[in-house]
Amino acid sequence: MAKSLNNSTDSTDSPGKTSTEPPTKCRPSRRKFLKRAAAGLVTAGIGTGLYAWRFEPHWVEVVHETLPIERLPAGLVGKRLVQLSDLHVGDIVDHDYITSAMKSVAALEPDLIVITGDLMTCHYDEQIEQATDVLGSLPKAKLGRFAIFGNHDYGDNWQQHLTTRRAKREIEKLGITVLRNELMETGGLQIVGIDDLWTRRFNPEQAFEQLDRERASLVLCHNPDGIDKPSMQDYRGWILAGHTHGGQCKPPWAKPPILPVQNHRYTAGKIVVDENRQLYINRGLGYTHRVRFNCRPEITVFTLEQAANDSRLVSWHRDSLWPKCSGRLSLAT
């Protein structure tokens, strides 16, 4: 029998046979992957930059704390003390924002208001009118309103002393007492206001001459480095400060990279200085450059309470260089 000569049938035409070639896969090239990753990083960077520039600098955090003071008169227990700091009224900080922040204090129902320095940023006296306009929006308080000066209140080179003299006169017309190495008593609480460390007006000895150490007291000191000076070593009690802005920008996993203090323990929040002294550093409301990251502007509300001599330090001990605040309430302005 004759065999068929057509034996060379294509394997692809034969049923039951499959191709031995691997299928082609759709994979993005390495170049495309790198482009997409770079685009993602750029987008994230722009988003973070916009947040740190436009949003967080005006996203005020109201921090609630208790403030245990030795020998506090019974009539002051439960009263609310509001601390403001570092307003930096001037050409850089948005006027509407800082004015709104002042007005918002009324909702906190303060009995006592203190401002721990840097009310304005100026060269000479050109910002006094704007500063008094902003401070005029601050609500009244039954136990009074007190302020101290910081380095920026002294203008260029922190040495424009005529500026602070005029500023004191104008601010006190609003009913806000400016303490310059002075003591003022309200409701049985002695409030000591220390002038700024960098301005050659820092003189705690003068202020402490008036202090009755057997009665309740509270110290206002703009620059926390001041409390390390020998003249502040003998004080026993709480010191409220500002100046650092908390560093303004702080990575979530690290300390603030820039702080305007020598003692880098002094960042923000509650700090036990030694067995006799406790410190609270407010992060401030304003800024010298409009940028904040992981370091929101702050208004602090303290509820006053009596402190037992043997236990007041235990409840406040913090080892962290970035103390966390409790009882927070966000206030968008």
Secondary structure as UniProt FT lines:
FT   HELIX           11..13
FT   TURN            15..16
FT   HELIX           30..50
FT   HELIX           51..55
FT   HELIX           56..58
FT   STRAND          59..69
FT   TURN            70..71
FT   HELIX           74..76
FT   TURN            77..78
FT   STRAND          80..84
FT   TURN            90..92
FT   HELIX           95..104
FT   HELIX           105..108
FT   STRAND          112..116
FT   TURN            126..127
FT   HELIX           128..135
FT   TURN            136..137
FT   TURN            142..143
FT   STRAND          145..148
FT   HELIX           151..154
FT   HELIX           156..158
FT   HELIX           161..172
FT   TURN            173..175
FT   STRAND          177..178
FT   STRAND          182..186
FT   TURN            187..188
FT   STRAND          189..194
FT   HELIX           197..199
FT   HELIX           204..208
FT   TURN            209..210
FT   TURN            213..214
FT   STRAND          217..221
FT   HELIX           224..228
FT   HELIX           230..232
FT   TURN            233..234
FT   STRAND          237..241
FT   HELIX           245..247
FT   TURN            252..253
FT   TURN            264..265
FT   STRAND          269..272
FT   STRAND          277..281
FT   STRAND          298..306
FT   TURN            309..313
FT   HELIX           314..316
FT   STRAND          328..332
//
